[in-house]
Amino acid sequence: MKITVCVGSSCHVKGSKAVVDTFKRLIEEKNLQDKIELGGTFCLGKCQDGVCLEIEGKVYSVTGETAEKFFEEEVMGAL
């Protein structure tokens, strides 16, 4: 599974670093390095939606506060 987090200016200001840090930590804690590829991009075209990320062609909006719950529900549920 590839997860691409927007790190462009709008998402950066809205907390993309916190989302990336949370995902990195969870991937490591759950030993999912061989199942999840975490990457970045400069824009997913939905700047108004906050920190955007893409999984399997679908764009989601998360925050630093919702990143862990999103990971547990959406990412773990799709593996």
C-alpha positions as CSV (number, residue, x, y, z in Angstrom):
1,M,0.0,0.0,0.0
2,K,1.3,3.4,-0.9
3,I,0.3,6.4,1.2
4,T,1.2,9.8,-0.2
5,V,0.9,12.8,2.1
6,C,0.8,16.4,0.8
7,V,3.6,18.5,2.1
8,G,2.9,21.5,0.0
9,S,2.6,25.0,1.6
10,S,-1.1,24.8,2.5
11,C,-0.9,21.3,4.0
12,H,2.4,22.1,5.7
13,V,0.8,25.0,7.5
14,K,-2.1,22.8,8.5
15,G,0.1,20.2,10.0
16,S,1.3,17.7,7.4
17,K,4.5,17.1,9.4
18,A,2.5,15.9,12.4
19,V,0.6,13.5,10.1
20,V,3.8,12.1,8.6
21,D,5.4,11.7,12.0
22,T,2.3,9.9,13.3
23,F,2.2,7.6,10.3
24,K,6.0,6.9,10.5
25,R,5.7,6.0,14.2
26,L,2.7,3.7,13.6
27,I,4.3,1.9,10.6
28,E,7.4,1.3,12.7
29,E,5.4,0.2,15.9
30,K,3.3,-2.2,13.9
31,N,6.3,-3.5,11.9
32,L,4.5,-2.6,8.6
33,Q,7.6,-1.3,6.7
34,D,7.2,-4.1,4.1
35,K,3.5,-3.4,3.6
36,I,3.3,0.4,3.5
37,E,5.2,2.8,1.5
38,L,5.0,6.4,2.9
39,G,5.8,9.2,0.5
40,G,5.2,12.9,0.0
41,T,4.0,15.2,-2.8
42,F,3.6,18.9,-3.2
43,C,-0.1,19.1,-4.0
44,L,-3.1,16.9,-4.3
45,G,-5.3,19.7,-5.6
46,K,-7.6,19.9,-2.5
47,C,-5.8,22.6,-0.5
48,Q,-9.1,23.8,1.1
49,D,-9.5,20.4,2.7
50,G,-6.6,20.5,5.1
51,V,-3.8,18.0,5.2
52,C,-4.5,15.7,2.2
53,L,-3.3,12.3,1.6
54,E,-3.8,9.7,-1.1
55,I,-4.3,6.0,-0.8
56,E,-5.1,3.8,-3.9
57,G,-6.2,6.9,-5.9
58,K,-8.6,8.2,-3.2
59,V,-7.9,11.5,-1.5
60,Y,-8.6,11.9,2.2
61,S,-8.3,14.8,4.6
62,V,-6.7,14.4,8.1
63,T,-5.2,16.5,10.8
64,G,-2.4,15.8,13.3
65,E,-5.2,15.1,15.8
66,T,-7.1,12.6,13.6
67,A,-4.1,10.9,12.0
68,E,-3.8,8.0,14.5
69,K,-7.5,7.2,14.3
70,F,-7.5,7.4,10.5
71,F,-4.5,5.1,10.4
72,E,-6.2,2.5,12.7
73,E,-9.5,2.6,10.8
74,E,-8.7,3.3,7.1
75,V,-5.1,2.0,6.7
76,M,-5.2,-1.0,9.0
77,G,-8.7,-1.9,7.7
78,A,-7.4,-2.0,4.1
79,L,-4.4,-4.2,4.8
